[in-house]
Amino acid sequence: MTAVRVPNATAHSLDHELIAIRRQLDELTTELRRNREQREVWQELGADVGPVARQAMDRLTQELVTLEARGYPDFVAGMVVIVDRVVTSFGADDLEALGDNIVVILQTVREMTQPQIMSMLQRTASVVTVPIDEGETPSVFALLRELRDPDVRRGLGRVLHMLRTVGIDVPAGPNPDKEV
């Protein structure tokens, strides 16, 4: 007896499924290969960057320890309190006035920080902090005797000159440094 061969629909369907599985396996193989290559790149980068990053982290840690030992965190915390006081104490008008006069203020600060001015202020502060006997008021003749001292005369001349500059009548008007 001869067997009659009937086209098998399941065999044809199985071939299609095997082809689809083969395509999926090829795609997965390609994706796995790409992932492995990326992983190798990252591993190489990690091997190159790791020692540098460790050194940088060690250096940063050392710097932070040094800054902490020198008191920077406490100083910064104190500065935050000061800035907060300034911010809460001044309004928009005050800030605008500061902006209008900042150049004059900085020029004044520059002049005030000259060595001879700082030295004079230090000497003055040391004299002012020394307590004097309240019961002892110098007589007119004692004051006149002091005028024989050249330093006293020079100082009195400077004070008089300063009083003259304070007394100069400056008209109120726009700030010449402010651009219109």
C-alpha positions in Angstrom: 0.0 0.0 0.0 1.2 3.4 -0.9 0.9 6.3 1.4 -0.8 9.3 0.1 1.0 12.4 1.0 -1.3 15.2 2.2 0.2 18.7 2.4 0.8 19.3 6.0 -0.4 22.8 7.1 1.3 22.5 10.4 4.7 21.8 8.9 4.4 25.0 6.8 3.3 27.0 9.9 6.1 25.5 11.9 8.6 26.6 9.3 7.3 30.2 9.6 7.5 30.1 13.3 11.1 28.8 13.2 12.0 31.6 10.8 10.4 34.1 13.2 12.2 32.6 16.1 15.5 32.7 14.1 14.9 36.4 13.4 14.2 37.1 17.1 17.4 35.2 18.1 19.4 37.2 15.6 18.0 40.4 17.0 18.7 39.3 20.6 22.2 38.2 19.6 22.8 41.6 18.0 21.4 43.4 21.1 23.5 41.3 23.5 26.6 42.0 21.4 25.9 45.8 21.5 25.2 45.6 25.2 28.5 43.7 25.8 30.4 46.3 23.8 28.8 49.2 25.7 29.6 47.4 29.0 33.2 47.0 28.0 33.4 50.7 27.0 32.0 51.7 30.4 34.4 49.3 32.2 37.3 50.8 30.4 36.1 54.3 31.2 35.7 53.3 34.8 39.2 51.8 34.9 40.6 55.1 33.5 38.5 57.5 35.5 38.4 55.6 38.8 41.9 56.4 40.0 41.6 60.0 39.0 38.2 60.3 40.7 39.6 58.7 43.8 42.5 61.2 43.9 40.1 64.1 43.3 37.8 62.9 46.1 40.8 62.4 48.4 42.0 66.0 47.6 38.5 67.4 48.1 38.2 65.6 51.4 41.6 67.0 52.5 40.5 70.5 51.5 37.2 70.2 53.4 39.0 69.0 56.5 41.4 71.9 56.3 38.6 74.4 55.8 36.7 73.0 58.7 39.8 73.1 60.9 40.3 76.8 60.0 36.7 77.6 61.0 35.2 78.2 57.5 31.8 76.5 58.2 31.3 78.6 61.4 32.3 81.7 59.6 29.9 81.0 56.7 27.1 80.3 59.1 27.8 83.6 60.8 27.9 85.4 57.5 24.4 83.9 56.6 23.1 85.5 59.8 24.6 88.8 58.9 23.3 88.7 55.4 19.8 87.8 56.7 19.9 90.9 59.1 20.9 93.1 56.2 18.2 91.7 53.9 15.5 92.0 56.5 16.6 95.5 57.6 16.7 97.3 54.3 14.0 97.8 51.7 13.9 98.4 48.0 14.4 102.2 48.4 17.5 101.6 50.5 18.8 99.2 47.9 18.2 101.8 45.2 20.0 104.4 47.2 22.9 102.0 47.7 23.1 101.4 44.0 23.1 105.1 43.3 26.0 105.7 45.7 28.0 102.5 45.5 30.9 104.1 43.5 31.2 106.9 46.1 31.0 104.4 48.9 33.7 102.2 47.4 36.0 105.2 46.7 35.5 106.2 50.4 36.3 102.7 51.6 39.4 102.7 49.3 40.6 106.0 50.9 39.8 104.8 54.4 41.9 101.7 54.0 45.1 103.5 53.1 47.9 102.5 55.5 48.3 106.0 57.0 44.5 106.3 57.7 44.4 102.8 59.2 47.4 103.6 61.4 45.8 106.8 62.6 42.5 105.1 63.3 44.3 102.4 65.2 46.2 104.9 67.3 43.0 106.9 67.9 41.1 103.8 69.0 43.8 102.8 71.4 43.7 106.3 73.0 39.9 106.4 73.1 39.7 103.0 74.9 42.0 104.1 77.7 39.8 105.2 80.7 40.4 108.8 81.9 39.6 110.2 85.3 36.2 111.9 85.0 37.1 114.3 87.9 40.1 115.7 86.2 39.3 118.3 83.6 42.4 119.9 82.1 42.7 123.6 82.8 42.9 126.2 80.0 46.6 126.6 80.8 47.2 122.9 80.6 45.5 122.9 77.2 47.6 125.8 76.0 50.7 123.9 77.1 49.6 121.0 75.0 49.6 123.3 72.0 53.4 123.5 72.2 53.5 119.9 71.1 53.9 119.8 67.2 51.9 116.6 67.0 49.0 118.3 68.9 49.2 121.3 66.6 49.3 119.1 63.5 46.3 117.1 64.8 44.4 120.2 65.6 45.1 121.6 62.2 43.8 118.4 60.6 40.6 118.4 62.8 40.0 122.0 61.8 40.5 121.2 58.2 38.1 118.2 58.5 35.5 120.5 60.2 35.9 122.9 57.3 35.1 120.2 54.8 32.2 119.0 56.9 30.8 122.5 56.9 30.9 123.0 53.2 27.4 123.5 51.9 26.8 120.9 49.2 23.6 121.4 47.2 21.3 118.4 47.2 20.9 117.2 43.7 21.4 114.2 41.5 24.5 112.1 42.0 27.2 113.1 39.5 28.3 109.5 39.2 24.8 108.3 38.4 24.1 107.9 34.7 21.0 109.6 33.5 
